């Protein structure tokens, strides 16, 4: 296949009669007030997309030559370009339009988005360093169609129908398939067909979590060969990310697997985008430019004429509504919904979804963590050699330490949150700012030695369950082994892979984990999944909480019974256990039937009645300051300025008063937010664009300057 390389260019010393001005996108300091593009002098013409080194203040930084006419303020002279990265072909127009759209839609600077989309190591390389880096042996480019190195499995009727629809329709597609229905095989076949159809074609496959990348890469590498597949995610080293990015940019890598940042990968031959577990909140960036990789994938697919497949067993309500079928009164959504409700399996009870067992905790002794029925079920499964999984989305030993004598709690001194008790190293840690101290021997408030842990975390569950199953033996006579997987146990490189391998090999009988083990993993021997404390999200003030909880529980239940032949051979039945104080809740009823469409219909009706997304559009403006009064004062001043200037689109915008965030202080910084709502996305975008200069001007006022930092979050996932 062809490889994109930069054409030979004359050296900088080959000067033109008059140095040309070129517009360059660079990452300027936040709130600096500098324009979108800066102008630099260059002695030769440079194509848009060319990577250059340019001076910015006292530093030399990476920049991207952009379209447009470079201009200088009167009386100012242009600083010269320091160097041109000739070894890398210019970033194409598709990539530049994607970056420009993301910057415009998410209200960030062009340079911030462009430079954040490039590998960190590339930002530090000069032309000479890059030349040395490029002289190293590169990955071989895959010639022609990728070669299948594994035998193809037989497709189900539902899989065949989904692939046929993808082949004949332009999309985008919402692949609504139950857990274990074979969505990954559909992705593999669609990628294969896209690469077979065009020798230069490339595919982008995204997953929400880094820990899901290795197993997906293993499947794609087995199918297409190691030379054709690269990964892109923040867990890689900088040299690894640069190598993968260069392979994708040059066309040597035909398949890129990655997390949300991969949506900005330079893929000149892009023909297919897959967004697996599209509902997952991890696709929304929560720091800096708060973009949604899923939504950008849809935009990029349309702009670059690439097909887009969104896959999930529990689609986001936005995607579900966008894929609604047409009726007499409704033209339908812009996505095509493809359904695969059946599991892939064989056997008498093949493909059956887990049975829901609900334990009414109102009938259990007070402070019971594992109910007697659940404990008996766990024991039976372990004695038969089956595996179980316990879900608790709270790490640590206990959420808070408490003194009953003086009511002292383990509050973080820097945040309006509790420090979590971690018994394994006897520390109290704040999960917001990272502050950590040793557990006190006595109450810091009154000196009482009677400090108690309130609530449970995964660490405490592991300890309790190990004691409760101490006398239980596996079929081989060995004692039951309980293990825990969360961010605390997987901090060191390679530990997650080791622990997952132990689960797959059967060394672990009961796995306790947070949401990081509840989705995407193909555990073949797990036949029972239990959620022990899900009630906290049932009555949250966040209108998205029911959607997130239902998705988490249904995804967790999907880890059970994935190998129906194994379940049938055991003479068993896969089960999902739910311990709850509210067994009559609507979420429990929907889970019992595995009925996502009914749940979605009920939630969408509530959203419609309340004029919430997807029937309205939202943005948050957040301010950080030394005091809550200053933060809210800035937001109120900005709101007043918008009304005073009668900004475009204001008549279609509801500006709510500023309020503190739920966790209003983090690392001694006070945080406030203001919600904007509109029935029109266009009106909201027009207003935000017109409001930007006023936000900058408001911050420049003496009472706010240097005291306030602000950001805009378009389409927020949490309010």
Steps between C-alpha positions, in 0.01 A plus 500: 500500500611860460676669789443868569834679511587865492618621157857632489514865594777756446701582812411807703816667379358502148332833567225659299532862404265593785430264793138387494265523796339171603215453750590241766284333765689476829390420854485838667457547877141466623315835525793674329267676259726424203330432168422164346807511273836671534697632202862402436746578223634217286744511208304246297131422453360237736197287430215503754546213746880527505653454845741775602699620799430864585598738780231587756624732769829358623415146387521311174174309443336272246243654269284402203486718189136585434282638221429869479678828452766587754473851636704712740389791716632837379858563605569135586752275323468126462736265676648235267409131500772313688480181300282279282436134580558390142494130580126493569243555227263793564187418699220476247195723460268243663707507819515878503124531451442254787722705731339827392151361559592363844652833602197693380235267645666446839601864536877446519791652315604348168860458613400323822302233313755462220802457728319278751411269210869443416732256685670663802847399380440664162446833677857480637687391184690739277569430130837333570364284783205398285730410212698268730175351631372432148822326398415217738338192342129560453211258503431338166209638307231245436480444127151461364231330708580385850559127528272299725721288728219329695213282379171683465220391731148441375279806529155499654203614297491825698869566433458433130202737484690777681802471269277498191328820616835668569617409150204654319419808713717807561435513876574604768393175665401417857578132555271414789616155608459326833814409692649192337312549172819514294540872432880470488481245218279742307767768548770261378306404187416862417864603541605209278257600226605866517869409465432249223308761300783755493874437523552834677201474736542542875269426793472656846362287785442671835436358847423703812763361737873439466464161669274382215761574235733196547234233450357684200847543352560129546191416295577749226866398483404133472262587216703759308864456605715711733633730224153630418383587853617770743360637825463862611417583861639697792633189675775462240844654535571812295729314255233231454232760429721678249580175321132406475401850389764506226388156380140622477593832338714333235244229424728217619246416772169411347315453830525731802360385834469758771314694763340842456821680396523270195210688340757768407747252346622601155346236272511614136334181375225477762202300375347354819461614862379267776406638843453203733300550823395833355293585808803515727571832673875447447459622143442850643823678589474648850810719503602783269306487175188306601426329172291189439698250294180317406339814359820604321516151346155557349605839363831367368332207328260729317774746401748234388238272337576217743234270642445521875377216722397575859467180702344437841267275697382813685522791256503857624153652490629756249608225259186296564280799418713583194439145370121496551308344209287721280124517560210686340555795734878481532760476220722300733856550615815557299658167607400155377432263789618140457384253765670180620300389807626139518820368652744295297512146641399139466343254740166441667488837677728660244524872488262557790548827683567487874200458729457792741486406869389792718574497872282735704750639751215630717455135608869447583671572834623857537841577347500178300747521213454155346148363549462134597345399162779669305770348719350152452490552123865611496601193698315264265660654192852480643452136606396417141809671362316800359606862539308795645533877480400756764443859388544798732585829334690638800866428563682513832402335828235750614381839369554674834630455855277634779524569872168445680613701804562837331363439147845545339523371142800441277443813294763616252651832616525617137168379357134491600515120499594215731834324497453132421641241737744258330578225746764324292751780566320665796447831322222753454495619138300767324389370163461856371829675578719201594582623853598205720577458872552209735193379688501662848526271802236707680237754401671831409199682645458349846769236539257208512655174376159384375511605132275295273484446126168590338395340174679246285750511219645223283788451743261422786291268282812304409591460867150398611436259216838331549396428859149386408633258236798383704367144533373466143701270272522486123451169319879447506501529880666840506351782711294765325703795376355852517667784307435869443547711187473878525726797436679438831606146406594586141723805548819324393557430132402146403303421818161527329603261224633254760180512705276461196708202386442339841125547460503352150710201612265419788746576781256750653163375623336826607597830340412823679525816296377844404346596167836439329423124498129535426520571130664358191687208657436151367517290817404151383458325839307762695144381556388731781527877529379691807453872564502542877436873555347667192237712680708814532431597137125427504403840638782722381433864413677444166239429235743265324554280807228241415641460149854447633388255770288292262787484250752400768280224644399359161860511378612325821237231460636442151826366648304191621437197281689618192607140421167322477666165427690525827183599688307211346779253582487616861126440509476857621328826412658844489364745756513868589443569869384843616492597867273802541275676750271600211404179316194665340699776329440539125868430426475163676188411301674584171810303601287197581382487139832617349271754333710798399241630247233525774744672734609740226138582407417585861813713544451683170143587594625649827769691312245630248265617776785679678656641178828321570752360247454367236198735476708801604865601486717602791830662586668570830725792578721419797712743699782416740614760754642543849158558649149391407388865498758594235418195284125563509553874462692446178226278357228747599694789347545305176128419497408865557736605220334256259159652574630855483646439154192306382722234348393306190277205592434627855124486445529122460729448801414437864780623727470349845652668808852391601523229768784307668601162360405192702864474609545874520861513625784292353865562587402826673333631186133596517289392203171642373299435186221650295269299276382612157214327320342545160257308278731587208857377464566771241376775732712369786813489284435849361458635852813329636713632213373855556547465877869404485632861469280607791629215716857609426410863569327412828805309617720799414316717750711584808281303740534183291837524325744229611243375753268308268543223247201400291405241242200408287371142494271438202266198527602425861446149636479602865335805655 
